[in-house]
Amino acid sequence: MLIAFFFISNQAQAQYMFSGHVDDQRWQGDVYLSLIEDYRKLSGVYSEQIIARTGADSMGYFEFSGDQLENAYRIYRIHVDNCENGFENSNHFSGHCPDSKEVLFIARNTDTIQFPFSFDKQMFCELESSNPKAMALMQIDSLKEEMRFAFGEFRSEANRKLNSRKWISTMQEFSKNLDEPLAELYTFAFISERGSDLYNFYLNDLVANDFYINLEDRLNSVYPNSTYTNQFSNEIAADKYSINRNDSGFLSRELIYTLLGISLLGNVFLLFRIRKNKRKRSSGLRSDLTQQENKILDQLLSDLSNKDIAEANFVSVSTVKTHVNNIYRKLKVQSRNEVKALFKK
């Protein structure tokens, strides 16, 4: 009987109880308890996450209790909303309800937590819990509010960059000091949200900061094979692959630009060599000509006629023709155009 008593006592203690108050004038509907296994769906109203529903009494008091929760720590959400159930196919239980309030916390099957707030004020500082880790996410939320204030003080690009670097580091360090990997995961989910102002800073931080590797190790140690750990590992691997692929693309572009530059320099050098060889060849061809023939060659290249050349040199046109024929023979050409082609610059 003694053994049975202790067994029953232990079983009775293995009960969770989450209770609190809502403003019954503000919130007319039920109160929902959800288990969050996908940390990309931390905020919102998702039917697949809901594990319990209850109503508040005339004083606004609500309570969830039982023993069906996980024995390990998980992320839970309690929320209230004023979206009618009849709109399920539009906005209710589809991830969004514009008129709702929620609170996120860490708990397990043996925890007792009292939420002394109205869901309007959401003053979490007096939360009473048998689990000291229950407040971790709320503490990070308080830090996020400070961050939003810092960002909003000066809406400049410089202020945004400075605050992004500062607050990513601050939030990481703060969540690490909470000594709960799920708190660090909560921070990670916030700073790595695609489309947020922090996302590009996160990608740079992922390359340089060992926070993410250490978090993966802690998740594997504390929550092996959990959906949180698997999701985190897959996301980190995908983001690193994306970064490496972009870097590879960048290097490829750099390589292409380098090759184009080398090709351009090579073409310039080749053109220089061709012109140099032509000048050298022209100089060699001229060496076979007499001084008078070189003079007449220059006049040919200047498009002077035989008559103009004769007048410039005070000789007859027939003498000029003789010199021109000698130039053709020595240069092995048949016309003025071929002469010009040999000495073209």
ABEGO torsion letter per residue (X at the ends): XAAAAAAAAAAAAABBBBBEBBBAAABABBBBBBBBABAAAABEBBAAABABBBBBBAAGBBBBBEAABBABBBBBBBBBBABBAAAAAAABGAGBBABBBBBBBBBBAABBBBBBBAGAAGBAAABBBABAAAAAAAAAAAAAAAAAAAAAABBBAAAAAAAAAAAAAAAAAAAAAAGBAAAAAAAAAAAABBGBAAAAAAAAAAAABAAAAAAAAAAAAABBGBAAAAAAAAAAAAAAAAAAAAAAAAAAAAAAAAAAAAAAAAAAAAAAAAAAAAAAAAAAAAAABBAAAAAAAAAAAAGBBAAAAAAAAGBBAAAAAAAAAAAAAAAGBABAAAAAAAABX
